[in-house]
């Protein structure tokens, strides 16, 4: 039923369908959204029905991304007219102030939302975004930690915090955030793979072995994840080359690395079919793997 | 001792930054391998002929960077290139100082190529018209990175670079630019960007 209605929607109005898809996938393709959305609003507003309000919101945010304050202002006015006193619209007004770098005014806007509704997570997160935009990473991290003590299930926040820690090179704490995400999303191969990357970056034999395990886990969850495949190869190779491992461990990791090499080669062969340029990539990968095997033994 | 950039190298750097305005981006610059070291080699500048866009978003993780460096090194050897530089544009527009990532990667490249340069993109001056070069070039001297003034002399042909980069930005060519991240998402994506290279040549 769902597919029927989606294709029906597409047939009726492909632009509207595109906007919806981008909304659902949380794509930040702001220029495209502005292109499609602006035309839709200007030419076909009457045909959009109630969807027009969510489209105004989507286009407004995209317009801010593209420095189109004229368009953002128009959308905001329409939303203000339709939803006077709405916290959600107030937050959009705050985002516009952020885009204009009027951070104090934006902060006041969010504070007024929080006065009426202290549990408004969107306003709290925008305040943290302001800190980030101002380069106040330590404060952003502190506020985000406080936020997560209250809203422990907010995955977007955990992920944001992991990124903030990575940028500060605090890999231990970044790993902790990703562990939270993996616990609540055990089937998400991306979290596994990112966790493995963090562990690898942390370095040391123990972390390398952990990283190899989690690259492998990510692959189990999604065997198309090239980062996990490369990661498995790299971590196994480094472990095998380490003077601190005994012969058994070395042998096992050589096997893992060899398996990964095969899979990588296969993936490149499959991808390279037909294109002249990609043949070069295939060759480069083969040579790279060969040269690494030499250093490994 | 100094590097110069071709139009193609400059173009692809800026297209990469334009494709991901909300992210940090980084990449490598490659130069043609010199056949023999000339006696007065410090008078001939190194010409960076191409740019390989690497990542966008989180730059501070090691494994994929190692993969990219090794793979691109192999590709360089086949094409008689050498990795000669590294560029980075930070996430925040106003932040154009090199950070730990830039210094680490830069140092790694300098190990294999003593005249390596580190380039930071100054996004505050990034315009569609490209009226001035928006780079800060850092050279490696005695384990420190020293900033050098970037002007038209740092380009093989600044007028051409300005004209072509501006044209490609207007035409939104950055939408089809492929970086190493895109390649890892789908191996068919070609990080050598042959189509964009063709567009650059076409406009020359």
Interface residues (C-beta under 8 A of the other chain):
Chain A: X28 X31 X65 X133 X135 X163 X166 X167 X169 X196 X197 X198 X200 X201 X211 X226 X227 X230 X231 X234 X235 X267 X268 X270 X271 X272 X275 X277 X278 X280 X281 X283 X284 X285 X287 X288 X291 X292
Chain B: X21 X22 X58 X60 X61 X62 X63 X64 X66 X67 X70 X71 X73 X74 X75 X77 X78 X92 X94 X95 X100 X172 X184 X185 X186 X187 X188 X190 X192 X194
